């Protein structure tokens, strides 16, 4: 049986020290931003506020049945 091994080595420059870094957006990015704004963790944010923010950006949260 053969195996493939990968080894990656690359230095990535550090531009800033951050407490939270969000790459991308959408619901996860909004949750991270809300957590930062409210000094909470994403697990403890106000879900209704997150839903309000998402709806204001035309994110579909509920599909018609």
N, C-alpha and C positions, 0 to 999 in steps of 0.2 A: 504494500500500500504506500503510495507516495503522499507527501504533504507539501503544502505551500506555506511558506513563512514570509510575512511582510515586516519590514522594519522601516519606520519613517523617522527621520531626524530633520528637524528644521527649527530654527530659532524664530520666534514670533516677537516682534518688538512690542513693548508695553507702552501705551500712550498715556494711560491714566489709571490710577487706583480708584476703583469704584466699589460701593457697597452693593449695588444692584446693577446688572447689565442686562438689558433686554435686546435681543436680536430678533427682529421680526415684529409682527404686530398681531392683530386679530384678538380673539378672546383672551389668550394667555398673556399677551402683551398688555392688554387693558387691565387684567387682573393684577399684574405686576406693578403697573403704574398706580392703580388705585391703592394697593398695599403700601407703596412708597408714600403717596400723598397722605394717607391716613395713619402712617406710622404703625402698620400692622404687618402680619404675614399674609401671603395669598390664601392660606387656610382659614384665616379669621376675618377676612373682609366682609363687608355688608353685600350680600348677594343681590339684593334689590337695587342697590346703587350700581353694581356691575351691570346688571341687566338694563338699567336705565341708560347707562353710557353706551352699551352695545346697540340698543334700539336707536339711539340718537345717531348712530353711524350706519343705520339701515341693515344691521345684522339680523337675520331671521332666527328667532329663538323658538318659535312655536309653529309647527306645520299644521295646516287645516286637516281635519280628519275626514 
